[in-house]
Amino acid sequence: MRNTVILLLLFVLNLIYHPGSAQIYPYSHYSSKQGLVNSSVYSIMQDHKGFMWFGTENGLSKFDGINFTNYSQEELGISTIITSLTERDSAHMYIGTRGEGIFLFNYESGSTSKINKTPMRMCGKLQLQGNKIHSIHPFNLLETLNLKDSTSTVIHVPENSPPVDIIKTQSGEFLIGTTNGLYRLENTDLVKIAFEGFGDISAFSLFEEQDGSLLIAGENAIYSLRNNKITVFKQLFKNTSSRIFNLLRDKRNNIWFSVWGN
Protein backbone atom coordinates (compact mmCIF):
# COMPACT_ATOMS: atom_id res chain seq x y z
CA MET A 1 0.00 0.00 0.00
CA ARG A 2 1.36 3.43 -0.93
CA ASN A 3 2.23 5.82 1.85
CA THR A 4 1.86 8.88 -0.40
CA VAL A 5 -1.30 10.50 -1.67
CA ILE A 6 -2.07 13.19 -4.22
CA LEU A 7 -4.92 15.51 -3.24
CA LEU A 8 -6.72 18.22 -5.18
CA LEU A 9 -6.97 21.47 -3.26
CA LEU A 10 -8.33 24.94 -3.95
CA PHE A 11 -7.98 28.15 -2.04
CA VAL A 12 -8.96 31.76 -2.75
CA LEU A 13 -6.23 34.38 -2.56
CA ASN A 14 -6.63 38.03 -1.78
CA LEU A 15 -6.41 40.11 -4.95
CA ILE A 16 -3.84 42.36 -3.29
CA TYR A 17 -0.25 41.11 -3.33
CA HIS A 18 1.54 41.12 0.02
CA PRO A 19 5.33 40.80 -0.37
CA GLY A 20 6.87 38.34 2.02
CA SER A 21 3.51 37.10 3.27
CA ALA A 22 3.64 33.70 4.92
CA GLN A 23 0.07 33.42 6.20
CA ILE A 24 -1.82 30.13 6.31
CA TYR A 25 -4.91 30.25 4.07
CA PRO A 26 -8.07 28.12 4.15
CA TYR A 27 -8.66 25.82 1.20
CA SER A 28 -11.29 23.47 -0.21
CA HIS A 29 -10.57 19.79 -0.75
CA TYR A 30 -12.03 17.81 -3.66
CA SER A 31 -11.85 14.03 -3.94
CA SER A 32 -13.95 11.14 -5.28
CA LYS A 33 -16.41 11.90 -2.46
CA GLN A 34 -17.20 15.22 -4.16
CA GLY A 35 -17.45 13.60 -7.61
CA LEU A 36 -13.92 13.30 -9.02
CA VAL A 37 -13.40 10.14 -11.06
CA ASN A 38 -10.43 9.39 -8.79
CA SER A 39 -8.88 11.17 -5.80
CA SER A 40 -5.29 11.01 -7.10
CA VAL A 41 -4.93 14.08 -9.34
CA TYR A 42 -1.85 14.35 -11.56
CA SER A 43 -2.80 17.24 -13.88
CA ILE A 44 -5.01 20.33 -13.86
CA MET A 45 -6.11 22.54 -16.78
CA GLN A 46 -8.67 25.29 -17.44
CA ASP A 47 -10.02 25.35 -21.01
CA HIS A 48 -11.00 28.36 -23.14
CA LYS A 49 -14.59 28.23 -21.82
CA GLY A 50 -13.49 28.23 -18.19
CA PHE A 51 -14.16 24.57 -17.39
CA MET A 52 -11.64 22.89 -15.10
CA TRP A 53 -10.17 19.52 -16.18
CA PHE A 54 -8.38 17.02 -13.97
CA GLY A 55 -6.25 14.09 -15.10
CA THR A 56 -6.26 11.32 -12.52
CA GLU A 57 -5.06 7.83 -11.79
CA ASN A 58 -8.24 6.34 -13.28
CA GLY A 59 -9.64 8.72 -15.90
CA LEU A 60 -10.53 12.33 -16.66
CA SER A 61 -12.87 14.76 -14.83
CA LYS A 62 -14.48 18.01 -16.03
CA PHE A 63 -15.74 20.50 -13.42
CA ASP A 64 -18.22 23.30 -14.15
CA GLY A 65 -17.98 24.84 -10.69
CA ILE A 66 -20.78 22.70 -9.30
CA ASN A 67 -20.74 19.23 -10.85
CA PHE A 68 -18.13 16.82 -12.20
CA THR A 69 -18.44 15.03 -15.56
CA ASN A 70 -16.24 11.95 -15.66
CA TYR A 71 -14.57 9.95 -18.43
CA SER A 72 -13.32 6.51 -17.41
CA GLN A 73 -10.18 4.87 -18.75
CA GLU A 74 -12.37 2.52 -20.80
CA GLU A 75 -14.25 5.43 -22.41
CA LEU A 76 -10.98 7.18 -23.25
CA GLY A 77 -9.16 4.11 -24.52
CA ILE A 78 -6.38 4.84 -22.03
CA SER A 79 -5.31 2.23 -19.52
CA THR A 80 -2.87 4.23 -17.42
CA ILE A 81 -2.50 7.44 -15.38
CA ILE A 82 -3.29 10.77 -17.07
CA THR A 83 -0.29 12.90 -16.20
CA SER A 84 -0.75 16.05 -18.32
CA LEU A 85 -3.43 18.16 -20.02
CA THR A 86 -2.78 20.92 -22.57
CA GLU A 87 -5.35 22.67 -24.79
CA ARG A 88 -4.53 22.55 -28.50
CA ASP A 89 -7.46 24.61 -29.82
CA SER A 90 -11.13 25.31 -29.06
CA ALA A 91 -12.10 21.75 -30.00
CA HIS A 92 -9.24 19.62 -28.67
CA MET A 93 -6.71 19.10 -25.91
CA TYR A 94 -3.66 16.90 -25.63
CA ILE A 95 -3.55 14.24 -22.92
CA GLY A 96 -0.18 13.02 -21.67
CA THR A 97 -0.02 9.60 -20.02
CA ARG A 98 2.32 7.39 -18.08
CA GLY A 99 3.90 5.02 -20.58
CA GLU A 100 1.26 5.18 -23.35
CA GLY A 101 2.29 8.44 -24.98
CA ILE A 102 0.16 11.43 -26.01
CA PHE A 103 -3.50 11.41 -27.07
CA LEU A 104 -5.70 14.02 -28.77
CA PHE A 105 -9.06 14.48 -26.97
CA ASN A 106 -12.16 15.85 -28.72
CA TYR A 107 -14.23 18.01 -26.35
CA GLU A 108 -17.52 17.41 -28.16
CA SER A 109 -17.35 13.65 -28.75
CA GLY A 110 -15.18 12.69 -25.78
CA SER A 111 -13.12 10.49 -28.09
CA THR A 112 -9.32 10.19 -28.20
CA SER A 113 -6.70 9.32 -30.81
CA LYS A 114 -3.06 8.46 -30.16
CA ILE A 115 -0.58 10.77 -31.92
CA ASN A 116 2.87 9.25 -31.25
CA LYS A 117 4.02 6.35 -33.40
CA THR A 118 7.17 5.57 -31.45
CA PRO A 119 7.12 4.65 -27.73
CA MET A 120 7.30 7.53 -25.26
CA ARG A 121 8.07 7.60 -21.56
CA MET A 122 5.88 9.19 -18.93
CA CYS A 123 4.48 12.43 -20.42
CA GLY A 124 4.16 14.36 -17.19
CA LYS A 125 3.96 17.94 -18.50
CA LEU A 126 3.26 19.10 -22.06
CA GLN A 127 4.06 22.37 -23.84
CA LEU A 128 3.51 23.18 -27.52
CA GLN A 129 6.15 24.79 -29.72
CA GLY A 130 5.13 24.95 -33.37
CA ASN A 131 5.15 21.40 -34.71
CA LYS A 132 6.70 20.05 -31.52
CA ILE A 133 5.43 19.01 -28.10
CA HIS A 134 7.88 19.19 -25.20
CA SER A 135 7.16 16.56 -22.57
CA ILE A 136 8.55 16.25 -19.05
CA HIS A 137 9.10 12.86 -17.45
CA PRO A 138 9.09 14.19 -13.86
CA PHE A 139 12.31 13.65 -11.93
CA ASN A 140 13.85 12.03 -15.01
CA LEU A 141 14.09 13.61 -18.47
CA LEU A 142 12.81 16.04 -21.11
CA GLU A 143 11.48 14.59 -24.36
CA THR A 144 10.29 16.30 -27.58
CA LEU A 145 7.69 14.84 -29.97
CA ASN A 146 7.78 15.96 -33.61
CA LEU A 147 4.17 16.20 -34.78
CA LYS A 148 5.16 15.95 -38.47
CA ASP A 149 6.57 12.44 -38.28
CA SER A 150 5.49 11.42 -34.73
CA THR A 151 9.07 10.68 -33.68
CA SER A 152 10.52 11.67 -30.31
CA THR A 153 13.95 12.73 -29.09
CA VAL A 154 15.40 13.13 -25.59
CA ILE A 155 16.95 16.45 -24.49
CA HIS A 156 19.87 16.23 -22.06
CA VAL A 157 19.23 17.59 -18.55
CA PRO A 158 21.78 18.22 -15.76
CA GLU A 159 22.32 15.09 -13.69
CA ASN A 160 21.68 16.87 -10.38
CA SER A 161 18.59 18.77 -11.62
CA PRO A 162 15.87 16.36 -12.80
CA PRO A 163 13.01 18.30 -14.47
CA VAL A 164 9.54 18.48 -12.96
CA ASP A 165 7.59 21.16 -14.88
CA ILE A 166 7.73 23.22 -18.08
CA ILE A 167 5.87 26.40 -19.05
CA LYS A 168 5.89 28.76 -22.00
CA THR A 169 6.03 32.42 -20.93
CA GLN A 170 4.28 35.36 -22.55
CA SER A 171 7.62 36.31 -24.13
CA GLY A 172 7.91 32.88 -25.76
CA GLU A 173 10.57 31.43 -23.46
CA PHE A 174 10.34 27.90 -22.13
CA LEU A 175 11.16 27.63 -18.44
CA ILE A 176 11.91 24.32 -16.73
CA GLY A 177 11.30 23.78 -13.02
CA THR A 178 13.62 21.21 -11.46
CA THR A 179 14.46 19.83 -8.02
CA ASN A 180 17.51 22.09 -8.09
CA GLY A 181 16.37 25.47 -9.36
CA LEU A 182 14.98 27.07 -12.51
CA TYR A 183 16.27 26.61 -16.09
CA ARG A 184 15.66 28.13 -19.51
CA LEU A 185 15.38 25.92 -22.61
CA GLU A 186 17.61 27.33 -25.38
CA ASN A 187 17.34 25.17 -28.51
CA THR A 188 18.32 21.78 -27.06
CA ASP A 189 20.23 23.06 -24.00
CA LEU A 190 19.09 23.87 -20.48
CA VAL A 191 20.65 27.03 -18.98
CA LYS A 192 20.30 27.66 -15.24
CA ILE A 193 18.76 30.97 -14.17
CA ALA A 194 20.17 32.64 -11.06
CA PHE A 195 17.93 34.87 -8.96
CA GLU A 196 18.31 36.66 -5.65
CA GLY A 197 17.04 34.46 -2.85
CA PHE A 198 16.66 31.47 -5.15
CA GLY A 199 19.30 28.80 -5.19
CA ASP A 200 18.58 25.13 -4.81
CA ILE A 201 14.88 25.45 -3.92
CA SER A 202 12.82 22.81 -5.68
CA ALA A 203 10.46 24.18 -8.34
CA PHE A 204 7.82 21.48 -8.64
CA SER A 205 5.33 23.65 -10.54
CA LEU A 206 5.44 27.00 -12.37
CA PHE A 207 2.71 29.50 -13.27
CA GLU A 208 3.15 32.87 -14.98
CA GLU A 209 0.96 35.72 -13.75
CA GLN A 210 -0.51 38.34 -16.10
CA ASP A 211 2.14 40.86 -15.06
CA GLY A 212 4.94 38.46 -16.05
CA SER A 213 5.91 37.45 -12.52
CA LEU A 214 6.12 33.75 -11.65
CA LEU A 215 4.49 31.63 -8.99
CA ILE A 216 6.72 28.70 -8.05
CA ALA A 217 5.37 25.76 -6.06
CA GLY A 218 7.90 24.13 -3.77
CA GLU A 219 7.68 22.11 -0.59
CA ASN A 220 4.92 23.34 1.76
CA ALA A 221 4.87 26.81 0.17
CA ILE A 222 4.31 28.84 -3.00
CA TYR A 223 6.98 31.40 -3.89
CA SER A 224 6.77 34.55 -6.01
CA LEU A 225 9.49 35.58 -8.47
CA ARG A 226 9.35 39.21 -9.50
CA ASN A 227 12.08 41.68 -10.36
CA ASN A 228 14.63 38.85 -10.14
CA LYS A 229 13.88 38.27 -6.45
CA ILE A 230 12.19 35.32 -4.73
CA THR A 231 9.86 35.76 -1.75
CA VAL A 232 7.44 33.45 0.03
CA PHE A 233 4.06 34.15 -1.55
CA LYS A 234 1.89 31.83 0.56
CA GLN A 235 2.83 29.30 3.25
CA LEU A 236 0.39 26.40 2.91
CA PHE A 237 1.45 23.75 5.39
CA LYS A 238 3.51 23.57 8.56
CA ASN A 239 5.17 20.68 10.36
CA THR A 240 4.84 18.40 7.36
CA SER A 241 6.57 17.56 4.10
CA SER A 242 4.18 18.15 1.20
CA ARG A 243 5.27 18.75 -2.38
CA ILE A 244 2.96 21.08 -4.33
CA PHE A 245 2.23 20.33 -7.99
CA ASN A 246 -0.07 21.45 -10.84
CA LEU A 247 -0.22 25.11 -9.84
CA LEU A 248 -2.90 27.08 -11.70
CA ARG A 249 -4.74 30.38 -11.12
CA ASP A 250 -8.16 30.30 -12.77
CA LYS A 251 -10.12 33.15 -14.34
CA ARG A 252 -11.83 33.88 -11.01
CA ASN A 253 -8.50 34.33 -9.21
CA ASN A 254 -8.69 30.97 -7.41
CA ILE A 255 -5.47 28.99 -7.17
CA TRP A 256 -5.68 25.24 -7.77
CA PHE A 257 -2.96 22.76 -6.91
CA SER A 258 -2.43 19.14 -5.97
CA VAL A 259 -0.32 17.87 -3.10
CA TRP A 260 1.94 14.86 -2.87
CA GLY A 261 2.87 14.15 0.72
CA ASN A 262 2.04 12.26 3.86
Secondary structure as GFF3:
##gff-version 3
##sequence-region A 1 262
A	DSSP	beta_strand	5	12	.	.	.	ID=ss1
A	DSSP	beta_strand	28	30	.	.	.	ID=ss2
A	DSSP	three_ten_helix	32	34	.	.	.	ID=ss3
A	DSSP	beta_strand	41	46	.	.	.	ID=ss4
A	DSSP	beta_strand	52	56	.	.	.	ID=ss5
A	DSSP	beta_strand	59	63	.	.	.	ID=ss6
A	DSSP	beta_strand	68	72	.	.	.	ID=ss7
A	DSSP	alpha_helix	73	76	.	.	.	ID=ss8
A	DSSP	beta_strand	82	89	.	.	.	ID=ss9
A	DSSP	beta_strand	92	97	.	.	.	ID=ss10
A	DSSP	beta_strand	102	106	.	.	.	ID=ss11
A	DSSP	beta_strand	112	114	.	.	.	ID=ss12
A	DSSP	beta_strand	125	129	.	.	.	ID=ss13
A	DSSP	beta_strand	132	137	.	.	.	ID=ss14
A	DSSP	beta_strand	141	146	.	.	.	ID=ss15
A	DSSP	beta_strand	151	155	.	.	.	ID=ss16
A	DSSP	beta_strand	163	168	.	.	.	ID=ss17
A	DSSP	beta_strand	174	178	.	.	.	ID=ss18
A	DSSP	beta_strand	181	186	.	.	.	ID=ss19
A	DSSP	beta_strand	189	193	.	.	.	ID=ss20
A	DSSP	beta_strand	205	208	.	.	.	ID=ss21
A	DSSP	beta_strand	214	217	.	.	.	ID=ss22
A	DSSP	beta_strand	221	226	.	.	.	ID=ss23
A	DSSP	beta_strand	229	235	.	.	.	ID=ss24
A	DSSP	beta_strand	242	249	.	.	.	ID=ss25
A	DSSP	beta_strand	254	261	.	.	.	ID=ss26
###
